[in-house]
C-alpha cells in the first residue's frame, strides 16, 4: 500500500508528514512541506527561492495559486475515506502582499463543507507573525 487511494486522506497525509511516504513532485518543485495535519485542517511551510521568481524578481503569482490549491485540497483530502478521489473545479485567490524569497511562510487550509459530491475549503498564506499574504478558497468535485 503506497497509493493515496489505499489510505484514508488523514492516514495518507499523516504518512507524508511523518516521512513514511514522499511529498508530491509539485511540493518538491514549490519548496513546500506538510508540517501539520488533523481532520479538516493542514499546515504547509513554503520557502520561495530563485525558482519561484517572475521576470521582475518578485515571487510569481503561480506559487501563491499552487500553495492555495495544495492547502485547500489537502484539507479536503484529510476528511475523505480511502478510495475517494477528487479534483479542484474552482480556485479563488486574493494576494494581499508580496512574499519575499528565502522567507518561510505557512499555508493553512481548513475545510468549510464536505458534501456528497461537492467539497469546499478555505486557506491563507501567512508569515511567522501571522500577517496574511494571501487568502482564498477552492471547490472540489468527487470523481467516481
C-alpha positions, 0 to 999 in steps of 0.5 A: 500500500503506497497509493493515496487511494489505499489510505484514508486522506488523514492516514495518507497525509499523516504518512507524508508528514511523518516521512513514511511516504514522499511529498508530491513532485509539485511540493518538491518543485514549490519548496513546500512541506506538510508540517501539520495535519488533523481532520479538516485542517493542514499546515504547509511551510513554503520557502520561495527561492530563485525558482519561484521568481517572475521576470521582475524578481518578485515571487510569481503569482503561480506559487501563491495559486499552487500553495492555495490549491495544495492547502485547500485540497489537502484539507479536503483530502484529510476528511475523505475515506480511502478510495475517494478521489477528487479534483479542484473545479474552482480556485479563488485567490486574493494576494494581499502582499508580496512574499519575499524569497528565502522567507518561510511562510505557512499555508493553512487550509481548513475545510468549510463543507464536505458534501456528497459530491461537492467539497469546499475549503478555505486557506491563507498564506501567512508569515511567522507573525501571522500577517496574511499574504494571501487568502482564498478558497477552492471547490472540489468535485468527487470523481467516481 
